[in-house]
């Protein structure tokens, strides 16, 4: 390979500033800008060396090619336009994830409602869908559907409540609320898949929800009816459906093996219940996340996962489970001396977003 002063200077400029040098060289010699692919954790974008290059306000975000983005925190959900100005904002809590519906036109978020239940003030999950203009399209509040939940999710005891751990991710819950009825942690629109072609519950346009204590269930496209339910028997995060019709899940805790706890990435068939372990570390206990967790299937066939329990990492795995890349989460809580909890890591191509976003990130 031949190097010139021009090529070295151009490459240094690209690395240092993340910008293509169109003004160097003559017309007809302009190189196509490289795709700007980053790893996102809590609205922060990290390069492949783990350096934070962009930080936007929010704890969970989705970014659009036109330069706008939607973000959520414990007290608000808001849309920011390409110029960096907030176009709409709602006072509400969000937790765990913000996802996009088919085509990126609808925003799926998880929130809460507080009600008096069994003589206590109790938190219930509230699943909401907005359009990009901020209009509430439809919602599913657990409190409004208590009868259906108790009927469909029959394994549950009708009076079961969970004590809220105020030291963990639920710190957004008001101090006077000590219990929660549910703990949803993922909310995805179902796309085309093999199971959906045979079983209507999994048809494109319905919604797949996972609840930490109550298993996974499917809601119809109007968020009115529970069509299917399955219990996994242990804590699970980020349940998705793949094109082959199997469920992809982050199983936080397997049965204790030789006195040690461990986490796995699995596929489960929603009809037969057949299970396949996609990743189990060697030794198993070297991958253990007792809280949080997410998985993203990448275009190259690999998986991108978060690791909370062993130092806070983002890890890319091949289909055979081989680690091909990892970075450490860069922020350590000074009190616990451990990485702050984060729900998941996602990989994005931000080429168009960065081209069109004229605001300034917080970093």
Buried (B, 14 or more C-beta within 10 A) or exposed (E): EEEEEEBEEBEEBBEEEBEBBEEBEEEEEEEEBEEBEBBBBBBBBBBBEBEBBBBBBBBBBBBBBBBBBBBBBBEBBBBBBBEBEEBBEBEBBBBBBBBBBEEEEBBBBBBBBBBEBEEEBBBBBBBBBBEBEBEEEBBBBBBBBBEBBBEBBEEBEEEEBBEBEEEEBBEBBEEEBBBBBBBBBBBBBBBEBBBBEEBEBBBEBBBBBBBBBBBBBBBBBEBEBBBBBBBBEEBBBBBBBBEEBBBBBBBBBBEEEEEEBBBBBBBBBBBEEEBEEBBBBEEBBBBBBEBBBBBBBEEEEBBBBBBBBBEBBBBBBEEEBEEEEBBBBEBBEEEEEEBBBBBBBBBBBBBBBBBBBEBEBEE
